[in-house]
Amino acid sequence: MSGVIDTPPDRDLPGLVIETERLVLRRPVRADAEALADLANDAGVAENLASLPHPYGLDDALAFIDNAEVGPARWSLGLYLKDGTGGADFVGTASLMPRDGERFVLGYWIGRPFWDRGLATEGVQALCDFAFQSLDAGAIAAATRVTNGASRRVLEKSGFQYAGQGMGPSLFHRGMVPVDRFRLERSIWTSIKNWAKTGVGA
Ligand SMILES: CC(C)(COP(=O)(O)OP(=O)(O)OC[C@H]1O[C@@H](n2cnc3c(N)ncnc32)[C@H](O)[C@@H]1OP(=O)(O)O)[C@@H](O)C(=O)NCCC(=O)NCCS
């Protein structure tokens, strides 16, 4: 269950903080640059994202942090592990981009040392809750490379449904690559929330 704050009408929330059981989602800051650069400089991360530069250096991290927006044109949040050794270790990022007023596009990545602990799923679900509860999203769209089984699983665990294949940009591959498209409709999200409340499917 995530805790989010109400969104003011201008949807501009530089101080937005979303908390889950293990994660804090908030605006990244310059102090995160080294950890961000270390984790992002990984071909296994870059090849699965549309526009992450590779190799990825400290300058890329600082540029990302300095340009990170927290609404209304884009919600770019860092993901931090609450019980990390540093108190709040940076583990990855997640973003929402409005596409056409009611639909948002979701993106995310987690650094390799933190894979397979359910952290992407926890962050994605919290951001989806935020989009439906606070941004009045009608639907959330996401695309994964057809080879990206882990990301597909994250989306399926979060209630997304397969919505067909297409081609998507890949900076890593300097062109377009085949992608699977997924959508989470508000009605599905509402049902999942209601089932959770009644204990059905828990
Ligand atoms: C995809 C990614 C975000 C997953 O992060 P994560 O924190 O490890 O994800 P979670 O632990 O929440 O869930 C991963 C699920 O995929 C499963 N999985 C892992 N590798 C898999 C694979 N090769 N094929 C299928 N499923 C796989 C895990 O077992 C887990 O499912 P389970 O809970 O049913 O066991 C992470 O690997 C990553 O950042 N990859 C590079 C960038 C990327 O792909 N971003 C998403 C772009 S669409």
PDBQT file of the ligand as one rigid body, heavy atoms in Angstrom, charges set to zero:
ROOT
HETATM    1  C1  LIG A 301      12.952  -5.262 -15.483  1.00  0.00    +0.000 C 
HETATM    2  C2  LIG A 301      13.398  -4.754 -14.112  1.00  0.00    +0.000 C 
HETATM    3  C3  LIG A 301      12.846  -3.352 -13.889  1.00  0.00    +0.000 C 
HETATM    4  C4  LIG A 301      12.841  -5.722 -13.054  1.00  0.00    +0.000 C 
HETATM    5  O1  LIG A 301      13.211  -5.207 -11.779  1.00  0.00    +0.000 OA
HETATM    6  P1  LIG A 301      13.100  -6.122 -10.485  1.00  0.00    +0.000 P 
HETATM    7  O2  LIG A 301      13.148  -5.241  -9.295  1.00  0.00    +0.000 OA
HETATM    8  O3  LIG A 301      14.078  -7.236 -10.573  1.00  0.00    +0.000 OA
HETATM    9  O4  LIG A 301      11.616  -6.726 -10.685  1.00  0.00    +0.000 OA
HETATM   10  P2  LIG A 301      10.759  -7.564  -9.625  1.00  0.00    +0.000 P 
HETATM   11  O5  LIG A 301      11.694  -8.248  -8.678  1.00  0.00    +0.000 OA
HETATM   12  O6  LIG A 301       9.716  -6.683  -9.075  1.00  0.00    +0.000 OA
HETATM   13  O7  LIG A 301      10.049  -8.638 -10.557  1.00  0.00    +0.000 OA
HETATM   14  C5  LIG A 301      10.794  -9.363 -11.505  1.00  0.00    +0.000 C 
HETATM   15  C6  LIG A 301      10.010 -10.591 -11.925  1.00  0.00    +0.000 C 
HETATM   16  O8  LIG A 301      10.536 -11.078 -13.170  1.00  0.00    +0.000 OA
HETATM   17  C7  LIG A 301      10.966 -12.414 -13.001  1.00  0.00    +0.000 C 
HETATM   18  N1  LIG A 301      12.091 -12.579 -13.899  1.00  0.00    +0.000 N 
HETATM   19  C8  LIG A 301      13.388 -12.267 -13.701  1.00  0.00    +0.000 A 
HETATM   20  N2  LIG A 301      14.095 -12.541 -14.812  1.00  0.00    +0.000 NA
HETATM   21  C9  LIG A 301      13.215 -13.021 -15.726  1.00  0.00    +0.000 A 
HETATM   22  C10 LIG A 301      13.338 -13.456 -17.059  1.00  0.00    +0.000 A 
HETATM   23  N3  LIG A 301      14.517 -13.466 -17.696  1.00  0.00    +0.000 N 
HETATM   24  N4  LIG A 301      12.220 -13.889 -17.711  1.00  0.00    +0.000 NA
HETATM   25  C11 LIG A 301      11.026 -13.887 -17.074  1.00  0.00    +0.000 A 
HETATM   26  N5  LIG A 301      10.838 -13.447 -15.806  1.00  0.00    +0.000 NA
HETATM   27  C12 LIG A 301      11.933 -13.044 -15.142  1.00  0.00    +0.000 A 
HETATM   28  C13 LIG A 301      11.299 -12.550 -11.538  1.00  0.00    +0.000 C 
HETATM   29  O9  LIG A 301      11.293 -13.903 -11.138  1.00  0.00    +0.000 OA
HETATM   30  C14 LIG A 301      10.141 -11.748 -10.934  1.00  0.00    +0.000 C 
HETATM   31  O10 LIG A 301       8.927 -12.436 -11.017  1.00  0.00    +0.000 OA
HETATM   32  P3  LIG A 301       8.292 -13.216  -9.736  1.00  0.00    +0.000 P 
HETATM   33  O11 LIG A 301       8.078 -12.177  -8.655  1.00  0.00    +0.000 OA
HETATM   34  O12 LIG A 301       7.022 -13.789 -10.255  1.00  0.00    +0.000 OA
HETATM   35  O13 LIG A 301       9.305 -14.234  -9.320  1.00  0.00    +0.000 OA
HETATM   36  C15 LIG A 301      14.948  -4.760 -13.998  1.00  0.00    +0.000 C 
HETATM   37  O14 LIG A 301      15.427  -6.014 -14.359  1.00  0.00    +0.000 OA
HETATM   38  C16 LIG A 301      15.578  -3.710 -14.900  1.00  0.00    +0.000 C 
HETATM   39  O15 LIG A 301      15.659  -2.562 -14.541  1.00  0.00    +0.000 OA
HETATM   40  N6  LIG A 301      16.017  -4.131 -16.096  1.00  0.00    +0.000 N 
HETATM   41  C17 LIG A 301      16.676  -3.223 -17.038  1.00  0.00    +0.000 C 
HETATM   42  C18 LIG A 301      15.795  -2.022 -17.461  1.00  0.00    +0.000 C 
HETATM   43  C19 LIG A 301      14.377  -2.428 -17.821  1.00  0.00    +0.000 C 
HETATM   44  O16 LIG A 301      14.165  -3.491 -18.393  1.00  0.00    +0.000 OA
HETATM   45  N7  LIG A 301      13.425  -1.570 -17.506  1.00  0.00    +0.000 N 
HETATM   46  C20 LIG A 301      12.069  -1.777 -17.888  1.00  0.00    +0.000 C 
HETATM   47  C21 LIG A 301      11.870  -1.266 -19.274  1.00  0.00    +0.000 C 
HETATM   48  S1  LIG A 301      10.269  -1.672 -19.900  1.00  0.00    +0.000 SA
ENDROOT
TORSDOF 0
